[in-house]
Amino acid sequence: MKMMSRCRGAGRIHVDEAADNAEFSVLVEHDWGRLGLGALLMQRLVDDCRRRGLAEIWGYVLQENRPMLYLCKELGFVRRLHANEPGTTQISLRL
């Protein structure tokens, strides 16, 4: 009997070599939230950007997503609010 595995989360970066940075996105299935999967994915993305020698990783996070904002704060990311993007925070980490 073949077991079907299911993706519970995903993390991606889009590298902009001209700007020497990468935009990240992390998505974790709702039922798997707060189990450390998001933290693992974020740490791997940060590590990958460092290995590539990039200067910065950044992304947008909804202000209501407090667990992600807290995680990013713990990893050293800085928050910037944008007036033209209500409810959204841009976070970035200098590498």
C-alpha positions as CSV (number, residue, x, y, z in Angstrom):
1,M,0.0,0.0,0.0
2,K,1.4,3.4,-1.0
3,M,1.2,6.2,1.5
4,M,0.4,9.6,0.1
5,S,2.4,12.4,1.7
6,R,0.9,15.8,2.0
7,C,2.7,19.2,1.9
8,R,2.1,20.9,5.3
9,G,4.1,24.1,4.5
10,A,6.3,25.8,2.0
11,G,8.9,28.5,2.0
12,R,10.3,30.3,-1.1
13,I,12.6,33.1,-2.0
14,H,12.7,35.2,-5.1
15,V,16.2,36.4,-5.6
16,D,16.9,39.9,-7.1
17,E,20.5,39.7,-7.9
18,A,20.6,43.4,-9.1
19,A,19.3,44.5,-5.6
20,D,21.4,41.8,-3.8
21,N,18.3,40.7,-1.8
22,A,15.5,38.1,-1.8
23,E,11.8,38.4,-1.1
24,F,10.5,35.5,1.0
25,S,7.1,33.8,1.3
26,V,6.2,31.2,3.9
27,L,2.9,29.3,4.0
28,V,1.9,26.8,6.7
29,E,-1.2,24.7,6.7
30,H,-3.6,26.1,9.4
31,D,-3.7,22.9,11.5
32,W,0.1,22.8,11.5
33,G,0.5,26.4,12.8
34,R,2.4,27.0,16.1
35,L,4.3,23.6,15.8
36,G,7.6,25.1,14.7
37,L,7.2,24.4,10.9
38,G,7.1,28.1,10.1
39,A,10.2,28.7,12.2
40,L,12.1,25.9,10.5
41,L,11.2,27.2,7.0
42,M,12.1,30.8,7.9
43,Q,15.5,29.7,9.3
44,R,16.2,27.7,6.2
45,L,15.4,30.6,3.9
46,V,17.6,32.9,5.9
47,D,20.4,30.4,5.9
48,D,20.0,29.9,2.1
49,C,20.2,33.7,1.5
50,R,23.4,33.8,3.7
51,R,25.0,31.0,1.7
52,R,24.2,32.9,-1.5
53,G,25.9,35.9,-0.1
54,L,22.9,38.2,-0.3
55,A,22.7,41.4,1.7
56,E,19.0,41.2,2.7
57,I,15.9,39.1,2.9
58,W,12.5,40.7,3.1
59,G,8.8,40.1,2.8
60,Y,5.3,41.3,3.6
61,V,3.4,40.0,6.7
62,L,-0.2,40.7,7.6
63,Q,-0.3,42.7,10.9
64,E,-2.9,40.1,12.2
65,N,-0.3,37.3,11.8
66,R,1.2,37.9,15.2
67,P,3.0,34.5,15.4
68,M,4.9,35.3,12.2
69,L,5.7,38.8,13.3
70,Y,7.0,37.5,16.6
71,L,9.1,34.8,14.9
72,C,10.7,37.4,12.6
73,K,11.4,39.7,15.6
74,E,13.1,36.8,17.3
75,L,15.2,36.2,14.1
76,G,16.2,39.9,14.1
77,F,14.0,41.2,11.3
78,V,13.0,44.9,11.4
79,R,9.4,46.0,10.7
80,R,8.3,48.9,8.5
81,L,4.6,49.9,8.2
82,H,3.4,51.2,4.8
83,A,0.6,53.7,4.6
84,N,-0.3,52.5,1.1
85,E,-0.6,48.9,2.3
86,P,-3.0,49.0,5.2
87,G,-2.9,45.9,7.4
88,T,0.5,44.9,6.0
89,T,4.0,45.2,7.5
90,Q,7.2,44.9,5.5
91,I,9.9,43.1,7.4
92,S,13.5,42.8,6.5
93,L,16.7,41.3,7.8
94,R,20.2,42.6,6.9
95,L,22.4,39.6,6.3
